[in-house]
Each structure stands twice: as C-alpha cells, then as structure tokens.
Amino acid sequence: MIETTAAPMQIARKAMIDSQLRTSGINEPFVLARMAAVAREDFVPVAARSSAYIDRSIVLANGRRLAAPVFYGMLLAEAQPVAADTALVVDSGSGYLPELLRPLVAKLDVISPEDALVKSRKRPGYSLLMIDGAAETLPDTLTTRLADGGRVLTGLVANGVTRLAVGRRTAHGVALLPLAETGIPRLSEFDQAASWSF
C-alpha cells in the first residue's frame, strides 16, 4: 500500500477547525466548509508545509506572513459574503484569502498592497473589500474603489496592537470599528506617515 501525505494534512485541517476555529467561537457553516475545503499547505513554502495548520503566522517566500487560521475564520464570519457581492482582496502574496472567498461571491479581483496605493481608473463598485493584513490607515486610493455602502474588513494597527476591524464606505469616507484583538501580520505599505511633534 502506498502512503500519501494527504491523510496527515486532512487530519491537521480537521484539528485546526475543531481546536482553533470552533474554540474561538467561529462556527458559521460556510466558514468551516471553506476552511475545510482549501488546503492551507498549498499556500506556504514547501519547507513550512508541515506547519501549515499551527495557530500562528507563517513566513512566506516574499518575506510577508500568512496569518494564523483564526484570523481568516473571523474575517470570513464578519464579512458574511453573499453570491451577489463583487469583492476586492488586498492579498499579502499567499493567495489563501482569495481562494477561501472565490466561490462565495459573484466576482473577485485581487491586488497587492503596492497596487492598493495606486489610483484606480475603474469606477468605484466593489461591495466588499477584504485586506489580508493589518493597516494603520487605509489610503483613499483603495477605499474609493468601494461602492457607497460597501463593506471593509481588515486588520487594524493601533499603538502596536492588531485587531480585526469592520467598516462601511459612506459619503464621508470609511470609518472602521475595531473588534477582537488578534495577531495579524502588519502591512507596512499602510503605515501612517511619520509626523513631527513638539
């Protein structure tokens, strides 16, 4: 009989769901189904595959980090994506969040943090914006891509602490409401510019 590595990974994925997601209060069936269906080990460097389901972030080949599974579970649960959504994901380079979200929405576009800083020529129209990482501030070049009433889900950095945050675009811009404190890799592109103080 030929042994495969699929069985241990499937066991690890189930353990992630049972011991990380469920124990953190993430029990939405669609979230658990997506996180059970997507092989997290395919989105990390080969050397890190055996650690793909640990409850901490993993360094990617580009130097960024794939956040711990609980972050993605919380992000999806708060987003409550629907089939009519047109979604934009700012991806840190792993491709994991876009793959989790793809079958849940009508349309999905993916950009890098660097691309988020460039003014888009497209008319605003996304109903859902999800950011794979934590930001100190969200640039107008990104938030103006949202339709009025569009939802934003991101990590938020304040005083060195990262929290999941949600918001909506209104005529006055985007205001974010911090929710649960959790470890989220920081996206330096979205750091606030340093200012002088006396």
ROLUM-459081 format. One line per 2 residues: number of its first residue (from 1); their letters; for each residue x, y, z of N, C-alpha, C. Coordinates in nm, 4 decimals. Example, Ala and Ser with C-alpha at 12.3 -4.5 7.8 and 13.67 -1.06 7.14 Angstrom:
<atoms>
1	as	1.3190,-0.5690,0.7800,1.2300,-0.4500,0.7800,1.3200,-0.3300,0.7800 | 1.2850,-0.2250,0.7080,1.3670,-0.1060,0.7140,1.2900,0.0030,0.7870
</atoms>
This chain:
<atoms>
1	mi	0.0837,-0.1187,0.0000,0.0000,0.0000,0.0000,0.0881,0.1249,0.0000 | 0.0556,0.2208,-0.0874,0.1327,0.3447,-0.0973,0.0731,0.4477,-0.0030
3	et	0.1585,0.5039,0.0817,0.1131,0.6074,0.1733,0.1216,0.7436,0.1060 | 0.0288,0.8297,0.1364,0.0316,0.9655,0.0818,0.0385,1.0649,0.1975
5	ta	0.0737,1.1880,0.1652,0.0790,1.2913,0.2682,-0.0567,1.3592,0.2857 | -0.1545,1.3213,0.2018,-0.2854,1.3859,0.2097,-0.3542,1.3576,0.3421
7	ap	-0.3479,1.2341,0.3885,-0.4192,1.1978,0.5111,-0.3716,1.2795,0.6317 | -0.2402,1.2897,0.6570,-0.1976,1.3727,0.7711,-0.2406,1.5184,0.7587
9	mq	-0.2402,1.5729,0.6376,-0.2824,1.7115,0.6189,-0.4325,1.7264,0.6427 | -0.5101,1.6301,0.5990,-0.6544,1.6349,0.6242,-0.6831,1.6273,0.7732
11	ia	-0.6060,1.5449,0.8440,-0.6211,1.5350,0.9895,-0.5849,1.6686,1.0547 | -0.4761,1.7305,1.0076,-0.4327,1.8596,1.0622,-0.5371,1.9677,1.0343
13	rk	-0.5984,1.9623,0.9149,-0.7006,2.0614,0.8806,-0.8226,2.0467,0.9709 | -0.8629,1.9236,0.9967,-0.9768,1.8993,1.0854,-0.9442,1.9456,1.2273
15	am	-0.8216,1.9212,1.2715,-0.7801,1.9654,1.4047,-0.7808,2.1178,1.4138 | -0.7407,2.1848,1.3056,-0.7454,2.3319,1.3022,-0.8888,2.3800,1.3233
17	id	-0.9824,2.3173,1.2548,-1.1229,2.3570,1.2661,-1.1757,2.3313,1.4066 | -1.1478,2.2134,1.4593,-1.2026,2.1754,1.5896,-1.1357,2.2465,1.7065
19	sq	-1.0020,2.2627,1.7005,-0.9311,2.3144,1.8180,-0.8932,2.4614,1.8089 | -0.9010,2.5207,1.6895,-0.8706,2.6635,1.6769,-0.9951,2.7454,1.6439
21	lr	-1.0650,2.7070,1.5368,-1.1804,2.7867,1.4942,-1.2986,2.7717,1.5897 | -1.3423,2.6498,1.6104,-1.4609,2.6275,1.6952,-1.4391,2.6798,1.8370
23	ts	-1.3211,2.6584,1.8924,-1.2958,2.7039,2.0297,-1.2844,2.8559,2.0387 | -1.2683,2.9225,1.9240,-1.2652,3.0694,1.9202,-1.4020,3.1273,1.8871
25	gi	-1.5043,3.0415,1.8809,-1.6396,3.0881,1.8535,-1.6729,3.1013,1.7064 | -1.5875,3.0484,1.6200,-1.6127,3.0535,1.4762,-1.6827,2.9238,1.4369
27	ne	-1.8138,2.9301,1.4199,-1.8929,2.8101,1.3935,-1.9849,2.8230,1.2729 | -1.9728,2.9335,1.1979,-2.0571,2.9515,1.0807,-2.0290,2.8397,0.9811
29	pf	-2.1308,2.7660,0.9382,-2.1093,2.6516,0.8486,-2.0331,2.6862,0.7213 | -2.0611,2.8022,0.6600,-1.9917,2.8349,0.5350,-1.8428,2.8603,0.5588
31	vl	-1.8082,2.9167,0.6748,-1.6674,2.9413,0.7070,-1.5953,2.8079,0.7279 | -1.6531,2.7219,0.8074,-1.5911,2.5924,0.8344,-1.5783,2.5103,0.7064
33	ar	-1.6788,2.5195,0.6197,-1.6749,2.4442,0.4939,-1.5624,2.4934,0.4036 | -1.5463,2.6249,0.3929,-1.4397,2.6779,0.3070,-1.3026,2.6457,0.3637
35	ma	-1.2877,2.6582,0.4951,-1.1562,2.6333,0.5532,-1.1229,2.4840,0.5548 | -1.2257,2.3991,0.5487,-1.2025,2.2548,0.5353,-1.1682,2.2179,0.3916
37	av	-1.2204,2.2954,0.2964,-1.2021,2.2629,0.1547,-1.0694,2.3122,0.0976 | -1.0153,2.4201,0.1534,-0.8935,2.4804,0.0968,-0.7706,2.4277,0.1711
39	ar	-0.6808,2.3682,0.0970,-0.5587,2.3100,0.1544,-0.4582,2.4207,0.1855 | -0.4535,2.4620,0.3102,-0.3659,2.5719,0.3528,-0.2191,2.5424,0.3206
41	ed	-0.1819,2.4151,0.3235,-0.0428,2.3782,0.2971,0.0011,2.4133,0.1554 | -0.0940,2.4327,0.0635,-0.0594,2.4694,-0.0740,-0.0245,2.6176,-0.0874
43	fv	-0.0394,2.6943,0.0199,-0.0200,2.8389,0.0135,0.0985,2.8862,0.0978 | 0.1813,2.7928,0.1405,0.3017,2.8247,0.2177,0.4223,2.7632,0.1476
45	pv	0.5433,2.8088,0.1780,0.6619,2.7460,0.1187,0.6689,2.5977,0.1536 | 0.7313,2.5201,0.0669,0.7416,2.3747,0.0853,0.7974,2.3407,0.2233
47	aa	0.8975,2.4143,0.2681,0.9600,2.3864,0.3977,0.8658,2.4085,0.5153 | 0.7578,2.4842,0.4930,0.6639,2.5155,0.6015,0.5351,2.4336,0.5935
49	rs	0.5250,2.3428,0.4978,0.4003,2.2670,0.4785,0.3583,2.1913,0.6047 | 0.4539,2.1331,0.6742,0.4187,2.0554,0.7941,0.3671,2.1442,0.9069
51	sa	0.3915,2.2747,0.8968,0.3460,2.3701,0.9992,0.2267,2.4530,0.9518 | 0.1669,2.4159,0.8394,0.0634,2.4988,0.7771,-0.0566,2.5244,0.8673
53	yi	-0.0850,2.4341,0.9614,-0.2070,2.4460,1.0413,-0.1814,2.4879,1.1860 | -0.0602,2.5329,1.2157,-0.0336,2.5803,1.3513,-0.1091,2.7109,1.3750
55	dr	-0.1251,2.7452,1.5017,-0.2049,2.8638,1.5360,-0.1215,2.9904,1.5443 | -0.0341,3.0093,1.4477,0.0457,3.1323,1.4382,0.0778,3.1595,1.2919
57	si	0.1312,3.2757,1.2652,0.1596,3.3124,1.1264,0.2807,3.2359,1.0738 | 0.2888,3.2282,0.9416,0.3962,3.1551,0.8740,0.4631,3.2495,0.7745
59	vl	0.5951,3.2500,0.7736,0.6693,3.3357,0.6807,0.6561,3.2806,0.5388 | 0.6233,3.3711,0.4460,0.6111,3.3346,0.3053,0.7430,3.3606,0.2331
61	an	0.7526,3.3109,0.1113,0.8753,3.3278,0.0329,0.9059,3.4743,0.0057 | 0.8032,3.5594,0.0000,0.8245,3.7027,-0.0286,0.8575,3.7843,0.0970
63	gr	0.8713,3.7161,0.2118,0.9040,3.7840,0.3367,0.7823,3.8295,0.4155 | 0.6659,3.8283,0.3533,0.5431,3.8596,0.4263,0.5009,3.7369,0.5056
65	rl	0.3850,3.7441,0.5710,0.3406,3.6337,0.6551,0.1965,3.5963,0.6228 | 0.1689,3.4665,0.6278,0.0328,3.4152,0.6225,-0.0162,3.4138,0.7662
67	aa	-0.1271,3.4826,0.7927,-0.1782,3.4931,0.9298,-0.2248,3.3572,0.9818 | -0.2439,3.3502,1.1123,-0.2951,3.2279,1.1750,-0.4365,3.2001,1.1244
69	pv	-0.4788,3.0736,1.1249,-0.6114,3.0381,1.0724,-0.7274,3.1155,1.1344 | -0.7202,3.1450,1.2632,-0.8324,3.2129,1.3292,-0.8619,3.3481,1.2641
71	fy	-0.7599,3.4180,1.2202,-0.7819,3.5479,1.1539,-0.8717,3.5314,1.0324 | -0.8429,3.4311,0.9494,-0.9227,3.4105,0.8276,-1.0647,3.3666,0.8614
73	gm	-1.0788,3.2844,0.9637,-1.2117,3.2437,1.0071,-1.2932,3.3630,1.0537 | -1.2320,3.4489,1.1348,-1.3004,3.5690,1.1837,-1.3345,3.6640,1.0689
75	ll	-1.2407,3.6795,0.9764,-1.2594,3.7695,0.8628,-1.3808,3.7265,0.7795 | -1.3868,3.5983,0.7458,-1.4995,3.5473,0.6667,-1.6306,3.5573,0.7435
77	ae	-1.6279,3.5224,0.8712,-1.7503,3.5249,0.9523,-1.8066,3.6660,0.9616 | -1.7209,3.7661,0.9790,-1.7666,3.9042,0.9872,-1.8100,3.9584,0.8515
79	aq	-1.7451,3.9106,0.7443,-1.7778,3.9600,0.6097,-1.9156,3.9162,0.5645 | -1.9546,3.7938,0.6012,-2.0835,3.7386,0.5558,-2.1012,3.7609,0.4054
81	pv	-2.0068,3.7102,0.3231,-2.0185,3.7319,0.1781,-2.1438,3.6670,0.1225 | -2.2001,3.7305,0.0186,-2.3187,3.6764,-0.0477,-2.2887,3.6613,-0.1961
83	aa	-2.3699,3.5820,-0.2622,-2.3449,3.5492,-0.4024,-2.3456,3.6711,-0.4933 | -2.4115,3.7786,-0.4525,-2.4181,3.8992,-0.5359,-2.2986,3.9922,-0.5158
85	dt	-2.2132,3.9653,-0.4193,-2.1010,4.0546,-0.3895,-1.9999,4.0601,-0.5035 | -1.9485,4.1809,-0.5277,-1.8287,4.1991,-0.6091,-1.7191,4.2356,-0.5100
87	al	-1.6163,4.1535,-0.5047,-1.5174,4.1648,-0.3970,-1.3792,4.2020,-0.4494 | -1.3085,4.2765,-0.3661,-1.1688,4.3108,-0.3910,-1.0890,4.2639,-0.2704
89	vv	-0.9839,4.1869,-0.2962,-0.8964,4.1385,-0.1896,-0.7584,4.1990,-0.2085 | -0.7061,4.2602,-0.1014,-0.5660,4.3004,-0.0986,-0.4914,4.1824,-0.0391
91	ds	-0.4149,4.1145,-0.1245,-0.3507,3.9883,-0.0872,-0.2048,4.0110,-0.0504 | -0.1621,3.9478,0.0576,-0.0240,3.9649,0.1038,0.0748,3.8795,0.0252
93	gs	0.0251,3.8005,-0.0672,0.1150,3.7218,-0.1510,0.0937,3.5726,-0.1433 | 0.0099,3.5265,-0.0515,-0.0106,3.3820,-0.0387,-0.1178,3.3304,-0.1338
95	gy	-0.2209,3.4098,-0.1605,-0.3343,3.3646,-0.2409,-0.4384,3.2883,-0.1605 | -0.4157,3.2715,-0.0303,-0.5055,3.1910,0.0537,-0.6418,3.2572,0.0735
97	lp	-0.6452,3.3836,0.1113,-0.7728,3.4516,0.1324,-0.8564,3.4562,0.0043 | -0.7974,3.4928,-0.1122,-0.8786,3.4901,-0.2343,-0.9390,3.3523,-0.2622
99	el	-0.8637,3.2472,-0.2357,-0.9158,3.1128,-0.2614,-1.0294,3.0771,-0.1665 | -1.0212,3.1225,-0.0421,-1.1309,3.0999,0.0520,-1.2572,3.1717,0.0054
101	lr	-1.2418,3.2924,-0.0467,-1.3557,3.3775,-0.0804,-1.4161,3.3499,-0.2176 | -1.3354,3.3060,-0.3123,-1.3741,3.2979,-0.4542,-1.5132,3.2383,-0.4806
103	pl	-1.5474,3.1202,-0.4309,-1.6781,3.0628,-0.4667,-1.7968,3.1256,-0.3939 | -1.7704,3.2174,-0.3023,-1.8773,3.2764,-0.2221,-1.9320,3.4063,-0.2802
105	va	-1.8651,3.4600,-0.3838,-1.9032,3.5902,-0.4391,-1.9198,3.5808,-0.5906 | -1.9853,3.6833,-0.6476,-2.0085,3.6847,-0.7921,-1.8808,3.7137,-0.8694
107	kl	-1.7994,3.8057,-0.8164,-1.6777,3.8479,-0.8859,-1.5710,3.8782,-0.7829 | -1.4486,3.8414,-0.8150,-1.3370,3.8640,-0.7222,-1.2171,3.9167,-0.7981
109	dv	-1.1649,4.0304,-0.7550,-1.0398,4.0841,-0.8067,-0.9388,4.0847,-0.6920 | -0.8125,4.0642,-0.7273,-0.7057,4.0562,-0.6278,-0.5958,4.1549,-0.6655
111	is	-0.5513,4.2336,-0.5659,-0.4404,4.3260,-0.5874,-0.3406,4.3116,-0.4731 | -0.2211,4.3629,-0.4956,-0.1176,4.3625,-0.3921,-0.1298,4.4899,-0.3085
113	pe	-0.0656,4.4938,-0.1913,-0.0646,4.6191,-0.1137,-0.0055,4.7355,-0.1931 | 0.0957,4.7073,-0.2748,0.1559,4.8136,-0.3566,0.0547,4.8676,-0.4572
115	da	-0.0219,4.7769,-0.5199,-0.1235,4.8201,-0.6167,-0.2337,4.9012,-0.5500 | -0.2584,4.8744,-0.4229,-0.3631,4.9467,-0.3497,-0.3283,5.0938,-0.3328
117	lv	-0.2011,5.1283,-0.3440,-0.1574,5.2669,-0.3278,-0.1662,5.3472,-0.4565 | -0.1988,5.2784,-0.5662,-0.2077,5.3441,-0.6967,-0.3535,5.3750,-0.7277
119	ks	-0.3793,5.4946,-0.7726,-0.5171,5.5341,-0.8044,-0.5716,5.4462,-0.9161 | -0.6922,5.3956,-0.8953,-0.7549,5.3081,-0.9946,-0.8297,5.3911,-1.0977
121	rk	-0.8281,5.3440,-1.2226,-0.9026,5.4121,-1.3292,-1.0453,5.3601,-1.3390 | -1.0726,5.2490,-1.2697,-1.2069,5.1922,-1.2737,-1.3021,5.2751,-1.1873
123	rp	-1.4281,5.2744,-1.2246,-1.5292,5.3401,-1.1416,-1.5481,5.2589,-1.0152 | -1.5774,5.3257,-0.9016,-1.5988,5.2505,-0.7785,-1.7178,5.1558,-0.7935
125	gy	-1.7095,5.0416,-0.7323,-1.8207,4.9498,-0.7483,-1.8137,4.8243,-0.6643 | -1.7038,4.8041,-0.5902,-1.6937,4.6824,-0.5093,-1.7860,4.6923,-0.3883
127	sl	-1.8547,4.5848,-0.3599,-1.9422,4.5814,-0.2422,-1.8700,4.5263,-0.1198 | -1.7517,4.4661,-0.1426,-1.6779,4.4034,-0.0327,-1.5282,4.4202,-0.0563
129	lm	-1.4592,4.4726,0.0446,-1.3138,4.4860,0.0419,-1.2575,4.4104,0.1611 | -1.1664,4.3174,0.1339,-1.1022,4.2418,0.2409,-0.9511,4.2567,0.2272
131	id	-0.8851,4.2841,0.3393,-0.7412,4.3067,0.3394,-0.6738,4.1984,0.4227 | -0.5787,4.1299,0.3607,-0.5070,4.0211,0.4260,-0.3872,4.0787,0.5010
133	ga	-0.4150,4.1413,0.6140,-0.3105,4.2008,0.6951,-0.3660,4.3147,0.7779 | -0.2780,4.3765,0.8554,-0.3182,4.4854,0.9447,-0.2606,4.6173,0.8935
135	ae	-0.3447,4.7201,0.8969,-0.3078,4.8524,0.8469,-0.3235,4.9567,0.9563 | -0.2358,5.0568,0.9551,-0.2551,5.1727,1.0436,-0.3610,5.2648,0.9850
137	tl	-0.3611,5.2758,0.8532,-0.4570,5.3624,0.7846,-0.4842,5.3042,0.6474 | -0.6026,5.3304,0.5951,-0.6378,5.2836,0.4615,-0.6320,5.4011,0.3646
139	pd	-0.5551,5.3887,0.2580,-0.5406,5.5009,0.1645,-0.6679,5.5233,0.0832 | -0.6914,5.6476,0.0453,-0.8062,5.6798,-0.0398,-0.7985,5.6060,-0.1726
141	tl	-0.6765,5.5800,-0.2204,-0.6613,5.5081,-0.3475,-0.7229,5.3689,-0.3408 | -0.7409,5.3187,-0.2199,-0.8038,5.1881,-0.2016,-0.9521,5.2015,-0.1684
143	tt	-0.9852,5.2844,-0.0714,-1.1243,5.2910,-0.0248,-1.2184,5.3504,-0.1286 | -1.1665,5.4345,-0.2187,-1.2540,5.4917,-0.3215,-1.2944,5.3885,-0.4266
145	rl	-1.2396,5.2693,-0.4211,-1.2811,5.1625,-0.5138,-1.4115,5.0970,-0.4689 | -1.4542,5.1287,-0.3468,-1.5774,5.0716,-0.2933,-1.6997,5.1498,-0.3396
147	ad	-1.8091,5.0779,-0.3608,-1.9380,5.1431,-0.3850,-1.9870,5.2032,-0.2536 | -2.0779,5.2972,-0.2597,-2.1395,5.3507,-0.1380,-2.2048,5.2361,-0.0624
149	gg	-2.1787,5.2295,0.0660,-2.2316,5.1213,0.1479,-2.1470,4.9958,0.1448 | -2.0401,4.9968,0.0648,-1.9524,4.8799,0.0558,-1.8870,4.8490,0.1890
151	rv	-1.8681,4.7192,0.2167,-1.8117,4.6736,0.3433,-1.6611,4.6568,0.3339 | -1.5928,4.6880,0.4454,-1.4479,4.6739,0.4567,-1.4178,4.5842,0.5756
153	lt	-1.3272,4.4874,0.5551,-1.2785,4.4040,0.6648,-1.1276,4.3985,0.6557 | -1.0630,4.4295,0.7660,-0.9178,4.4395,0.7668,-0.8655,4.4184,0.9074
155	gl	-0.7356,4.3993,0.9160,-0.6695,4.4127,1.0441,-0.6395,4.5598,1.0645 | -0.6415,4.6051,1.1874,-0.6158,4.7455,1.2194,-0.5068,4.7511,1.3254
157	va	-0.4049,4.8338,1.3021,-0.2954,4.8507,1.3972,-0.3161,4.9812,1.4720 | -0.3171,4.9750,1.6041,-0.3251,5.0957,1.6868,-0.2388,5.0740,1.8100
159	ng	-0.1403,5.1616,1.8287,-0.0476,5.1514,1.9425,0.0190,5.0146,1.9503 | 0.0517,4.9596,1.8345,0.1217,4.8318,1.8294,0.0347,4.7094,1.8473
161	vt	-0.0955,4.7287,1.8697,-0.1887,4.6169,1.8892,-0.2709,4.5993,1.7623 | -0.2890,4.4746,1.7191,-0.3685,4.4487,1.5990,-0.5039,4.3901,1.6370
163	rl	-0.6061,4.4411,1.5695,-0.7433,4.3949,1.5916,-0.8116,4.3765,1.4570 | -0.9050,4.2848,1.4514,-0.9930,4.2759,1.3366,-1.0835,4.3988,1.3399
165	av	-1.1075,4.4599,1.2237,-1.1931,4.5781,1.2171,-1.2872,4.5679,1.0978 | -1.4061,4.6262,1.1133,-1.5056,4.6283,1.0059,-1.5489,4.7719,0.9831
167	gr	-1.5970,4.7988,0.8633,-1.6451,4.9330,0.8327,-1.7282,4.9341,0.7068 | -1.7792,5.0529,0.6742,-1.8569,5.0743,0.5514,-1.8145,5.2063,0.4898
169	rt	-1.8257,5.2118,0.3576,-1.7983,5.3385,0.2889,-1.9254,5.4226,0.2871 | -1.9118,5.5467,0.3271,-2.0221,5.6420,0.3214,-1.9749,5.7636,0.2419
171	ah	-2.0593,5.8615,0.2307,-2.0216,5.9845,0.1611,-1.9055,6.0548,0.2299 | -1.8834,6.0238,0.3566,-1.7759,6.0875,0.4344,-1.6487,6.0038,0.4395
173	gv	-1.6442,5.8926,0.3687,-1.5269,5.8058,0.3702,-1.5565,5.6745,0.4396 | -1.4512,5.6139,0.4937,-1.4644,5.4851,0.5618,-1.4246,5.5010,0.7079
175	al	-1.5143,5.4611,0.7962,-1.4825,5.4571,0.9391,-1.4755,5.3115,0.9807 | -1.3714,5.2766,1.0562,-1.3513,5.1383,1.0980,-1.3851,5.1209,1.2453
177	lp	-1.4513,5.0103,1.2753,-1.4842,4.9739,1.4125,-1.3978,4.8560,1.4529 | -1.3043,4.8747,1.5479,-1.2212,4.7618,1.5920,-1.3055,4.6597,1.6684
179	la	-1.2786,4.5333,1.6413,-1.3483,4.4249,1.7099,-1.2482,4.3486,1.7963 | -1.2292,4.2230,1.7681,-1.1459,4.1368,1.8517,-0.9965,4.1607,1.8310
181	et	-0.9241,4.1624,1.9411,-0.7783,4.1705,1.9355,-0.7242,4.0338,1.8963 | -0.6404,4.0315,1.7942,-0.5803,3.9067,1.7484,-0.4520,3.9384,1.6732
183	gi	-0.3626,3.8442,1.6676,-0.2366,3.8652,1.5971,-0.2584,3.8669,1.4464 | -0.2209,3.9767,1.3814,-0.2379,3.9914,1.2370,-0.1096,4.0520,1.1810
185	pr	-0.0496,3.9904,1.0795,0.0713,4.0493,1.0216,0.0454,4.1898,0.9676 | 0.1383,4.2779,0.9964,0.1253,4.4193,0.9591,0.1665,4.4398,0.8133
187	ls	0.0930,4.5261,0.7437,0.1277,4.5654,0.6071,0.1920,4.7036,0.6148 | 0.3220,4.7107,0.5961,0.3939,4.8375,0.6144,0.3519,4.9430,0.5119
189	ef	0.2985,4.9004,0.3965,0.2527,4.9972,0.2959,0.1415,5.0862,0.3498 | 0.0697,5.0385,0.4503,-0.0429,5.1135,0.5045,-0.0102,5.1783,0.6383
191	dq	0.1193,5.1954,0.6668,0.1607,5.2684,0.7867,0.1321,5.4177,0.7673 | 0.0969,5.4850,0.8764,0.0767,5.6297,0.8693,0.2118,5.6972,0.8519
193	aa	0.2105,5.8065,0.7776,0.3338,5.8821,0.7595,0.3767,5.9407,0.8932 | 0.5063,5.9359,0.9196,0.5574,5.9922,1.0447,0.5342,6.1423,1.0472
195	sw	0.5010,6.1936,1.1640,0.4778,6.3382,1.1757,0.5607,6.3929,1.2914 | 0.5909,6.5199,1.2831,0.6681,6.5857,1.3892,0.5764,6.6234,1.5043
197	sf	0.6297,6.6128,1.6245,0.5558,6.6620,1.7409,0.6535,6.7318,1.8343 | 0.6046,6.8316,1.9068,0.6919,6.9080,1.9971,0.6508,6.8850,2.1399
</atoms>
